[in-house]
Amino acid sequence: MEIDRNIEVDPFEVAERFKTEGHVKQVFPFGSGHINDTYKVITTGRNYLLQRVNQQVFMDVRGLTSNMIRVINYISGFVENNNEQMKVLRPVLTLNNSYFFVDEDAGFWRMFDFIQDVLSYDKAENAMQAREGGRAFGWFLRSLDKFNVSSLGETIPGFHNAKVRYEAFCKAIESDRKKRLAEVQAEVDFLQSRAEEMMHVQILAENGDIPVRVTHNDTKINNVLFDEEGGAVCIIDLDTVMPGLSVYDFGDAVRTFANTADEDAKELSDIHMNIEYFTALAEGFLSETKDILNDPEKENLALAAKYITWEQALRFLTDYLKGDLYYKTQYIDHNLVRTRAQIALLKSMEAQYETMRESILKICQA
């Protein structure tokens, strides 16, 4: 793949290096993502999204891009051949016919068409949004059910691997490079006390009981675009698309769609898992996937919600102990606040776990 290079890093000038329909008029920051730097590009023709990829997170940008293009092309064909109504993310080529642009500092940039007349949310506002979001991510899995998963690379090795994440956590505890361990011992103890239970799905996967599929791996509500009537119309942010487990896509959706508070809420009493939203999400997800998931997958959907929440708390606390290297932070203990919020959410899930399992069983039997 040819690389397009330039000496400037100004987003406006970077935008001009892509094949836009119209001249670039304005470029400004857009969205609230933790990882990449995102800009909206206004031109005399269409509008676009421009992103600088965070290479501390995505070290294999070429592999990431290869995965993304393969999946986009496959889904585009699926939509066309099956008369599906979902929209597909469209990448824009550079003037040099590359899918990414590399600046003087070796920063990677890419551009997508800006999808018009859609809405995005950082938090579910009603059960319909949860149901539609679940349906959209279920549709994503179904649309890729026949895709050759072995053709994709693992762009973030061990991304949802419980053993890998826990080992990194333990190393961060041992090194305590920022001398923060003493203040977070209660959180460390809590997360360690759940470690054995949280290895269950990983063991099933290693034994072949849960199959490896093409998964999104970042199934937050703000990665679904909705129309004005509330219907889900597009899945975005395909950076983490790679081989993975369906149950983890569901679990991460629960973590974000059914949370009654923000991911960094400081008032822990406000943080709960909304069981109505959970049930709606499961209904939507299983409406698309019930016929393709095997029994171990269905049986572990509720556990996966607990696992992903535990894992996210683990990741936030690992980053806090290492000095906040991975996630963007707004203040000194931001990652610690996030950790405590995830733990509060996990406790709420634990209190409602049997109801979660019963809801999924009922939906599967319907």
C-alpha positions as CSV (number, residue, x, y, z in Angstrom):
1,M,0.0,0.0,0.0
2,E,1.5,3.3,-1.1
3,I,2.1,5.9,1.7
4,D,1.4,9.6,1.1
5,R,3.7,11.9,3.0
6,N,3.8,15.6,3.8
7,I,5.8,17.9,6.1
8,E,2.8,19.6,7.7
9,V,0.7,18.3,10.5
10,D,-2.0,21.0,10.4
11,P,-5.4,19.2,10.1
12,F,-6.6,21.7,7.5
13,E,-3.6,20.9,5.2
14,V,-3.9,17.2,5.9
15,A,-7.6,17.4,4.8
16,E,-6.5,18.9,1.5
17,R,-4.4,15.8,0.8
18,F,-7.6,13.7,0.4
19,K,-9.9,13.4,-2.6
20,T,-12.8,15.4,-1.3
21,E,-15.7,16.5,-3.4
22,G,-15.2,20.2,-3.1
23,H,-12.6,22.5,-1.6
24,V,-11.8,22.4,2.1
25,K,-13.3,25.4,3.9
26,Q,-13.2,24.5,7.6
27,V,-11.7,21.8,9.9
28,F,-12.6,21.6,13.6
29,P,-12.4,19.1,16.4
30,F,-15.4,16.7,16.5
31,G,-16.8,14.1,18.9
32,S,-15.8,12.8,22.3
33,G,-13.6,9.7,21.7
34,H,-10.9,8.6,24.2
35,I,-8.4,7.4,21.6
36,N,-8.1,9.1,18.2
37,D,-8.1,12.8,17.3
38,T,-11.2,13.4,15.2
39,Y,-12.1,16.5,13.1
40,K,-15.1,17.4,11.0
41,V,-14.2,18.7,7.5
42,I,-16.5,21.2,5.8
43,T,-16.0,21.6,2.1
44,T,-17.8,23.4,-0.8
45,G,-19.3,20.0,-1.6
46,R,-19.6,17.1,0.9
47,N,-18.5,17.0,4.5
48,Y,-16.1,14.4,5.9
49,L,-14.5,13.1,9.1
50,L,-10.8,13.3,9.4
51,Q,-8.9,11.2,12.1
52,R,-5.4,11.0,13.3
53,V,-4.9,7.5,14.6
54,N,-3.4,7.1,18.1
55,Q,-0.4,4.9,17.5
56,Q,0.2,4.4,21.2
57,V,-2.9,2.3,21.0
58,F,-2.9,1.1,17.4
59,M,0.7,0.3,16.6
60,D,-0.1,-1.7,13.5
61,V,-2.0,0.9,11.4
62,R,-1.4,-0.9,8.2
63,G,-2.9,-4.1,9.6
64,L,-5.8,-2.0,11.1
65,T,-6.5,-0.4,7.7
66,S,-6.3,-3.8,5.9
67,N,-8.9,-5.3,8.3
68,M,-11.1,-2.2,8.0
69,I,-11.1,-2.2,4.2
70,R,-11.8,-5.9,3.9
71,V,-14.7,-5.7,6.3
72,I,-16.2,-2.6,4.7
73,N,-16.0,-4.1,1.3
74,Y,-17.6,-7.4,2.5
75,I,-20.4,-5.6,4.4
76,S,-21.0,-3.3,1.4
77,G,-21.6,-6.4,-0.7
78,F,-23.8,-8.0,1.9
79,V,-26.0,-4.9,2.1
80,E,-26.3,-4.7,-1.7
81,N,-26.9,-8.4,-2.2
82,N,-29.5,-8.7,0.5
83,N,-31.2,-5.3,0.1
84,E,-30.3,-4.4,3.7
85,Q,-31.2,-0.9,5.0
86,M,-28.0,-0.3,7.1
87,K,-25.5,2.3,5.9
88,V,-21.8,1.5,5.5
89,L,-18.9,3.6,6.5
90,R,-17.0,4.9,3.4
91,P,-13.3,5.6,3.5
92,V,-11.8,8.4,1.3
93,L,-8.6,8.0,-0.7
94,T,-5.7,10.4,-0.5
95,L,-4.5,12.2,-3.7
96,N,-1.9,9.4,-3.9
97,N,-4.6,6.7,-3.8
98,S,-3.8,5.5,-0.3
99,Y,-6.2,4.8,2.5
100,F,-4.1,6.8,4.9
101,F,-1.8,9.8,5.0
102,V,1.5,9.9,7.0
103,D,2.7,13.3,8.2
104,E,6.3,14.3,9.0
105,D,6.0,12.9,12.6
106,A,4.9,9.5,11.2
107,G,1.3,10.2,12.3
108,F,-1.3,8.3,10.4
109,W,-4.5,10.1,9.2
110,R,-7.5,8.8,7.4
111,M,-10.8,10.2,6.1
112,F,-14.4,9.0,5.8
113,D,-17.6,10.4,4.3
114,F,-19.6,12.3,6.9
115,I,-23.0,10.5,7.2
116,Q,-25.7,13.2,7.0
117,D,-29.0,13.4,8.9
118,V,-28.0,11.1,11.7
119,L,-27.7,11.4,15.5
120,S,-25.2,9.9,17.9
121,Y,-25.5,9.6,21.7
122,D,-23.0,9.1,24.5
123,K,-25.7,7.6,26.7
124,A,-28.9,5.7,26.0
125,E,-32.0,7.9,26.5
126,N,-34.7,5.2,26.3
127,A,-35.2,1.4,25.9
128,M,-35.8,1.8,22.1
129,Q,-32.3,3.1,21.7
130,A,-31.0,0.2,23.6
131,R,-33.0,-2.3,21.5
132,E,-32.0,-0.6,18.2
133,G,-28.3,-0.5,19.3
134,G,-28.4,-4.1,20.2
135,R,-30.0,-4.9,16.9
136,A,-27.3,-3.0,15.0
137,F,-24.4,-4.7,16.7
138,G,-26.2,-8.1,16.2
139,W,-26.7,-7.2,12.6
140,F,-22.9,-6.5,12.3
141,L,-22.2,-10.0,13.6
142,R,-24.7,-11.6,11.3
143,S,-23.5,-9.7,8.2
144,L,-20.0,-11.1,8.8
145,D,-21.1,-14.6,9.8
146,K,-19.7,-16.1,6.6
147,F,-16.6,-13.9,6.4
148,N,-13.3,-15.7,6.5
149,V,-12.1,-14.7,10.0
150,S,-8.6,-16.0,9.4
151,S,-8.1,-13.4,6.8
152,L,-8.0,-10.7,9.5
153,G,-5.1,-9.8,11.6
154,E,-5.2,-9.3,15.4
155,T,-4.3,-5.6,15.5
156,I,-4.3,-5.4,19.3
157,P,-3.1,-8.7,20.5
158,G,-5.0,-10.0,23.5
159,F,-7.5,-7.2,23.4
160,H,-10.2,-9.0,25.3
161,N,-8.1,-11.8,26.6
162,A,-8.8,-12.1,30.3
163,K,-5.4,-13.7,31.1
164,V,-3.5,-11.0,29.1
165,R,-5.4,-8.1,30.8
166,Y,-5.0,-9.6,34.3
167,E,-1.3,-10.2,33.8
168,A,-0.8,-6.6,32.7
169,F,-2.7,-5.5,35.7
170,C,-0.6,-7.6,38.1
171,K,2.6,-6.2,36.5
172,A,1.4,-2.6,37.0
173,I,0.7,-3.4,40.6
174,E,4.2,-5.0,41.1
175,S,6.0,-2.1,39.5
176,D,3.9,0.7,41.0
177,R,5.8,3.1,38.8
178,K,3.9,6.2,40.0
179,K,3.6,5.2,43.6
180,R,-0.2,5.2,43.5
181,L,-0.8,1.6,44.7
182,A,-1.5,2.5,48.4
183,E,-4.4,4.7,47.6
184,V,-6.2,2.1,45.4
185,Q,-5.7,-1.0,47.4
186,A,-9.4,-1.4,48.0
187,E,-10.1,-1.3,44.2
188,V,-7.2,-3.8,43.6
189,D,-8.6,-6.2,46.1
190,F,-12.1,-6.1,44.6
191,L,-10.9,-6.7,41.1
192,Q,-8.5,-9.5,42.2
193,S,-11.4,-11.2,44.1
194,R,-13.3,-11.6,40.8
195,A,-10.5,-12.8,38.7
196,E,-11.2,-16.5,38.8
197,E,-14.8,-16.1,37.7
198,M,-13.8,-13.8,34.9
199,M,-11.6,-16.4,33.3
200,H,-14.5,-18.6,32.5
201,V,-15.3,-17.3,29.0
202,Q,-11.6,-17.2,28.1
203,I,-11.3,-20.9,29.0
204,L,-14.4,-21.8,26.9
205,A,-12.8,-20.0,24.0
206,E,-9.5,-21.7,24.4
207,N,-11.3,-25.1,24.5
208,G,-13.2,-24.3,21.3
209,D,-16.6,-24.2,22.9
210,I,-17.1,-20.5,21.9
211,P,-16.1,-19.8,18.3
212,V,-13.9,-17.0,17.1
213,R,-15.9,-14.6,14.9
214,V,-15.4,-11.2,13.2
215,T,-16.3,-8.8,16.0
216,H,-16.4,-5.1,16.5
217,N,-14.8,-5.0,19.9
218,D,-15.9,-1.4,20.8
219,T,-19.7,-1.7,21.0
220,K,-20.4,1.6,22.7
221,I,-23.6,3.5,22.0
222,N,-21.7,6.3,20.4
223,N,-20.5,3.9,17.7
224,V,-24.0,3.6,16.5
225,L,-25.6,6.3,14.3
226,F,-29.4,6.7,14.6
227,D,-32.0,8.3,12.3
228,E,-34.4,11.0,13.5
229,E,-37.1,8.3,14.2
230,G,-34.7,6.4,16.5
231,G,-33.7,3.6,14.2
232,A,-30.1,2.5,14.1
233,V,-28.6,3.1,10.6
234,C,-24.9,2.6,10.8
235,I,-22.0,1.1,12.8
236,I,-18.9,3.2,13.0
237,D,-15.4,3.1,14.4
238,L,-14.0,-0.1,12.9
239,D,-10.5,0.3,14.3
240,T,-10.9,-2.7,16.6
241,V,-12.6,-5.0,14.1
242,M,-10.7,-8.3,14.3
243,P,-11.1,-11.9,15.4
244,G,-12.9,-12.0,18.7
245,L,-15.9,-13.4,20.7
246,S,-19.5,-12.4,20.1
247,V,-20.3,-12.5,23.8
248,Y,-17.8,-9.7,24.4
249,D,-19.4,-7.5,21.8
250,F,-22.7,-8.0,23.7
251,G,-21.1,-7.5,27.1
252,D,-19.5,-4.2,26.1
253,A,-22.8,-3.0,24.7
254,V,-24.5,-3.7,28.0
255,R,-21.7,-1.9,29.9
256,T,-22.4,1.3,27.9
257,F,-26.1,1.2,26.9
258,A,-27.5,0.1,30.3
259,N,-25.3,2.3,32.5
260,T,-27.5,4.9,34.3
261,A,-24.5,7.3,34.7
262,D,-21.5,8.5,32.7
263,E,-18.4,6.4,32.4
264,D,-16.6,8.9,34.7
265,A,-19.4,9.7,37.1
266,K,-18.1,10.6,40.6
267,E,-21.3,10.0,42.5
268,L,-21.2,6.3,42.8
269,S,-24.8,6.1,44.1
270,D,-26.0,7.2,40.7
271,I,-24.4,4.3,38.9
272,H,-26.6,1.3,38.2
273,M,-27.4,-1.2,35.4
274,N,-30.8,-0.4,34.0
275,I,-32.4,-3.8,33.7
276,E,-35.1,-2.5,31.3
277,Y,-32.4,-1.3,28.9
278,F,-30.5,-4.6,29.4
279,T,-33.5,-6.6,28.3
280,A,-34.2,-4.3,25.4
281,L,-30.6,-4.5,24.3
282,A,-30.7,-8.3,24.5
283,E,-33.9,-8.5,22.5
284,G,-32.4,-6.4,19.7
285,F,-29.1,-8.3,19.7
286,L,-30.7,-11.7,19.7
287,S,-33.2,-10.8,17.1
288,E,-30.3,-10.7,14.7
289,T,-28.0,-13.4,16.2
290,K,-30.2,-16.0,17.8
291,D,-29.9,-18.3,14.8
292,I,-26.1,-18.1,14.4
293,L,-24.9,-18.2,18.1
294,N,-24.3,-21.6,19.6
295,D,-25.5,-22.6,23.1
296,P,-22.3,-21.7,25.0
297,E,-22.4,-18.2,23.5
298,K,-26.0,-17.7,24.5
299,E,-25.5,-19.1,28.0
300,N,-22.6,-16.7,28.7
301,L,-24.0,-13.4,27.4
302,A,-24.9,-12.2,30.9
303,L,-21.5,-13.3,32.3
304,A,-19.8,-11.4,29.4
305,A,-21.5,-8.2,30.6
306,K,-19.9,-8.6,34.0
307,Y,-16.6,-9.6,32.5
308,I,-16.3,-6.6,30.1
309,T,-17.1,-4.3,33.0
310,W,-14.5,-5.9,35.2
311,E,-12.0,-5.8,32.4
312,Q,-12.7,-2.1,31.7
313,A,-12.2,-1.3,35.4
314,L,-9.0,-3.4,35.2
315,R,-7.8,-1.4,32.2
316,F,-8.5,2.0,33.7
317,L,-6.8,1.1,36.9
318,T,-3.8,-0.4,35.1
319,D,-3.4,2.8,33.2
320,Y,-3.7,4.8,36.4
321,L,-1.0,2.8,38.0
322,K,1.3,3.2,35.0
323,G,0.8,7.0,34.8
324,D,-2.1,7.5,32.5
325,L,-0.4,6.5,29.2
326,Y,-3.3,5.0,27.3
327,Y,-6.5,6.9,27.9
328,K,-7.0,10.6,27.4
329,T,-7.5,12.2,30.9
330,Q,-8.9,15.6,31.9
331,Y,-7.5,15.7,35.4
332,I,-5.0,13.9,37.6
333,D,-7.2,11.0,38.9
334,H,-9.5,10.7,36.0
335,N,-8.7,7.0,35.4
336,L,-9.2,6.3,39.1
337,V,-12.7,7.9,38.9
338,R,-13.4,5.8,35.9
339,T,-12.2,2.7,37.7
340,R,-14.5,3.3,40.6
341,A,-17.5,4.0,38.3
342,Q,-16.9,0.6,36.5
343,I,-16.7,-1.2,39.9
344,A,-20.0,0.4,41.0
345,L,-21.6,-0.7,37.7
346,L,-20.2,-4.3,38.1
347,K,-21.7,-4.4,41.6
348,S,-25.1,-3.5,40.2
349,M,-24.8,-6.2,37.6
350,E,-23.9,-8.7,40.3
351,A,-27.0,-7.8,42.2
352,Q,-29.2,-8.4,39.1
353,Y,-27.3,-11.3,37.6
354,E,-30.0,-13.9,37.9
355,T,-32.5,-11.6,36.4
356,M,-30.1,-10.9,33.5
357,R,-29.7,-14.7,32.9
358,E,-33.4,-15.3,33.0
359,S,-34.2,-12.5,30.6
360,I,-31.7,-13.9,28.0
361,L,-33.1,-17.4,28.5
362,K,-36.7,-16.2,27.9
363,I,-35.7,-14.3,24.8
364,C,-33.8,-17.3,23.4
365,Q,-36.8,-19.6,24.0
366,A,-39.3,-17.2,22.4
